[in-house]
Amino acid sequence: MTSKARVILVGVGNAASALVQALEYYSERSSGHNLKYETIGGLRINDIEVVSAFDVVDGKVGHDLTEAIFAEPNVAPRLLEFNTPMGIEVKKGPLSDGISPMLAETLQISSKPDVKLVKEMKSVDADMVISLLPSGAKEATYAYANAALEADLAFIEAAPIRICSDNKWIRKFKKSNLPVIGDDLQSQLGGTRIHKGILEMLNKFGATIRNTYQLDVSGGSEGMNTLYTDRRMEKRKIKTDSIKRTLPYLTDDDIASGTTDYLDFLGNERTGYFWIYGNYFLNTPFKIDLTIKTMDGPNAAGTLVDVIRATKLAINRGIDGPLISVSAYGFKFPSVYVPEQDAVKRFEEFIAGDRAD
Ligand SMILES: NC(=O)c1ccc[n+]([C@@H]2O[C@H](COP(=O)([O-])OP(=O)(O)OC[C@H]3O[C@@H](n4cnc5c(N)ncnc54)[C@H](O)[C@@H]3O)[C@@H](O)[C@H]2O)c1
């Protein structure tokens, strides 16, 4: 067992781009610069190593990761230049349902043959696989999750597909003595995280919520991908279910949380609109109307660097099955609901070894 957190990336899109850049950026700045944890279980950012990566798109497959992360259609901000290649060639994975029909019209799928997933995963001495596939890529996600199981690797589900919160998958990972983490990454300053935080605070001080929405407009290929109705509804369901766990008295008719539209010129930017309507003392009505603008890539990477190190810690401790504290901290739909205000404390207790999972 190495002391490094060795990671396989599935999907070299905008989140992967920001993550790979973050590893380089923080290699010279190990503290400050909005890095929440300098070390997690003794692991610094420098201890995260990407050891393999899969994609399906021309311009990414067959290229060094340092080139692939800037290839079209990626739009994550370019924060630095890589002077030397990383020596990691992006491999062609199984396409399956990875690319939505609308996105397929704008992309060229690589003509290279698919690699043998399990063989490649086994060959790189990795610890974990992170799925950064597009929303709605269910069958592709299942293929990579099954390959991770066969290759004896932990699995982190960053897309809004139910793996870590699905009992069938939990049983599979537990049976193989492997950790599973997810589902649907919660960005460092994510819309769902902020929405839940505000709702919890209002609830705590005696307000009742009548109805609320948090809807995004974004650019980037994930934004275009969610123009496709089925995929948009998958994303909306997991985000809405996450809010419903916070305020169980609200019904589907009272909540909307998801993406509404795509605008190419926004690039990696996401505008999140929050609207909350409720009542406080003497049944007085109130309305909250807020907007946040963030960049998706860095927002994802800010959480990923913590989740990766905490997962490695769990592996070192021999913990298997769903990592509840790590998932509650870093994901919108963990297998067990933990209020947003307790999630950081719980994550830190896990890191300190005061909690088993
Ligand atoms: N802040 C964030 O970016 C954020 C937050 C929460 C959740 N997420 C989730 O993370 C995931 C990734 O987000 P993103 O912005 O990087 O998306 P993206 O569209 O930029 O990247 C997805 C990548 O997956 C690749 N891909 C598609 N099918 C594939 C397959 N079968 N095998 C291998 N690669 C395949 C695409 O070519 C692309 O490079 C999405 O599901 C998104 O919902 C992101």
The ligand as a Tripos MOL2 file, in Angstrom:
@<TRIPOS>MOLECULE
LIG
   44    48     1     0     0
SMALL
NO_CHARGES

@<TRIPOS>ATOM
      1 N1        -18.9820   21.7160  -10.1080 N.am      1 LIG1
      2 C1        -19.0810   20.6860  -10.9350 C.2       1 LIG1
      3 O1        -18.4720   20.6640  -11.9840 O.2       1 LIG1
      4 C2        -19.9320   19.5050  -10.5390 C.ar      1 LIG1
      5 C3        -20.6370   19.5050   -9.3250 C.ar      1 LIG1
      6 C4        -21.4160   18.4250   -9.0320 C.ar      1 LIG1
      7 C5        -21.5080   17.3370   -9.8690 C.ar      1 LIG1
      8 N2        -20.8090   17.3570  -11.0280 N.ar      1 LIG1
      9 C6        -20.9480   16.2180  -11.9270 C.3       1 LIG1
     10 O2        -19.6610   15.7780  -12.3450 O.3       1 LIG1
     11 C7        -19.7660   15.2340  -13.6540 C.3       1 LIG1
     12 C8        -18.6560   15.8210  -14.5330 C.3       1 LIG1
     13 O3        -18.8610   17.2110  -14.7000 O.3       1 LIG1
     14 P1        -18.0410   17.9970  -15.8210 P.3       1 LIG1
     15 O4        -18.4540   19.4130  -15.7440 O.co2     1 LIG1
     16 O5        -16.6040   17.6190  -15.7560 O.co2     1 LIG1
     17 O6        -18.6900   17.3520  -17.1400 O.3       1 LIG1
     18 P2        -18.0750   17.3710  -18.6320 P.3       1 LIG1
     19 O7        -19.2140   17.1740  -19.5380 O.co2     1 LIG1
     20 O8        -17.2050   18.5550  -18.8010 O.co2     1 LIG1
     21 O9        -17.1350   16.0660  -18.6450 O.3       1 LIG1
     22 C9        -17.6070   14.7640  -18.8320 C.3       1 LIG1
     23 C10       -16.5190   13.9780  -19.5420 C.3       1 LIG1
     24 O10       -16.9160   12.6190  -19.6340 O.3       1 LIG1
     25 C11       -16.5200   12.1530  -20.9200 C.3       1 LIG1
     26 N3        -17.2710   10.9410  -21.2470 N.ar      1 LIG1
     27 C12       -18.5210   10.8170  -21.7380 C.ar      1 LIG1
     28 N4        -18.8330    9.5100  -21.8800 N.ar      1 LIG1
     29 C13       -17.7670    8.8030  -21.4790 C.ar      1 LIG1
     30 C14       -17.5030    7.4170  -21.3560 C.ar      1 LIG1
     31 N5        -18.4220    6.5010  -21.7260 N.pl3     1 LIG1
     32 N6        -16.2980    7.0300  -20.8870 N.ar      1 LIG1
     33 C15       -15.3610    7.9560  -20.5160 C.ar      1 LIG1
     34 N7        -15.5670    9.2870  -20.5930 N.ar      1 LIG1
     35 C16       -16.7620    9.7120  -21.0480 C.ar      1 LIG1
     36 C17       -16.8140   13.3310  -21.8310 C.3       1 LIG1
     37 O11       -16.1760   13.2210  -23.0680 O.3       1 LIG1
     38 C18       -16.2670   14.4650  -20.9780 C.3       1 LIG1
     39 O12       -14.8910   14.6520  -21.1930 O.3       1 LIG1
     40 C19       -21.1890   15.5420  -14.1470 C.3       1 LIG1
     41 O13       -22.0060   14.4210  -13.9920 O.3       1 LIG1
     42 C20       -21.6610   16.6350  -13.2070 C.3       1 LIG1
     43 O14       -23.0750   16.6130  -13.0080 O.3       1 LIG1
     44 C21       -20.0150   18.4010  -11.3750 C.ar      1 LIG1
@<TRIPOS>BOND
     1     1     2 1
     2     2     3 2
     3     2     4 1
     4     4     5 ar
     5     4    44 ar
     6     5     6 ar
     7     6     7 ar
     8     7     8 ar
     9     8     9 1
    10     8    44 ar
    11     9    10 1
    12     9    42 1
    13    10    11 1
    14    11    12 1
    15    11    40 1
    16    12    13 1
    17    13    14 1
    18    14    15 2
    19    14    16 1
    20    14    17 1
    21    17    18 1
    22    18    19 2
    23    18    20 1
    24    18    21 1
    25    21    22 1
    26    22    23 1
    27    23    24 1
    28    23    38 1
    29    24    25 1
    30    25    26 1
    31    25    36 1
    32    26    27 ar
    33    26    35 ar
    34    27    28 ar
    35    28    29 ar
    36    29    30 ar
    37    29    35 ar
    38    30    31 1
    39    30    32 ar
    40    32    33 ar
    41    33    34 ar
    42    34    35 ar
    43    36    37 1
    44    36    38 1
    45    38    39 1
    46    40    41 1
    47    40    42 1
    48    42    43 1
@<TRIPOS>SUBSTRUCTURE
     1 LIG1         1 GROUP 0 **** ****
